[in-house]
Amino acid sequence: MGTRSRIGVMHGDKIKSVYCHWDGYLLHNGRMLQEYYDSAKANYLVALGDLSSLKPNVVIPEGVEHSFGEPAEDVSVFYGRDRKEENTEFKVALTFAEFLEQCNNCDAEYYYIMQDGVWYCGDTYESTDISNKIVVLSEQLAQLVDE
């Protein structure tokens, strides 16, 4: 079973986001987004739609074989691009409440939002200090490492 997440970018008041099936927890997807995804790369990630698994790269290196069943090393796997599925485009939320509804609709346990070059995170659990909130990802990761 996957640890689902939503990954989004803010454009003004809008959040464009995609579903990610695997490894959505902070120490995997959170750390990967923090380390490898700046604003431009985050926008490209979201533009490619829903994904199965997040890796450090979204671009398939020239001459390298990459597919849903046999992904190239360190290349994210997308349902549309790599599995040729339809209806995998990003979703738009006009409010944070609408974004949380999208998270709940896809059973996302964690969510990540890039705003003005900074990653934020939260979760949909009911009993954590980041439940249904948005906190700075780098600070949350630092707390986890210190524990």
Phi, psi and omega in degrees: 000137181276159170259101188283152177211165170241139180237126184222167174230143178269136174230098187067238178265358183266145173244118173263126185218161179229158177274143172228126187283314190257147166056043184286351184296162187302318184282357172246280182299319179300310180297319181295316178298316181298318185277326191244348189242105172275184184300314182296316181290325177296319178296320179294319178303309182295323180298334181278352174089190184303146181228156177277311182215140180266132177229176182298336185236152174250336181274135176277122179300142180303134178082001181258134177284136179210128176212172179299316181284331181225078182287150174290152181300133176065022178245127179300151182246121184250144180292319181285302184297315192259342180241355178062029176282155178258165178061044179244017183290161178297156175253153179246132174243138181266348177219163176295323178299320178293321176298315178299324176296319176297321177300312180296323181294334179254011180060032178291133178267332179230157175218153183223136179226128174267123176225124178051042176080005180242134176273136175238159181214171175187179175222168183257009176290162181265347191239019179249166181285354177244013180299124176054032176236178174229122182232161181291124184300314183300323179291321179293319177297319179299320177298318181295321180291325181287338183287000000 
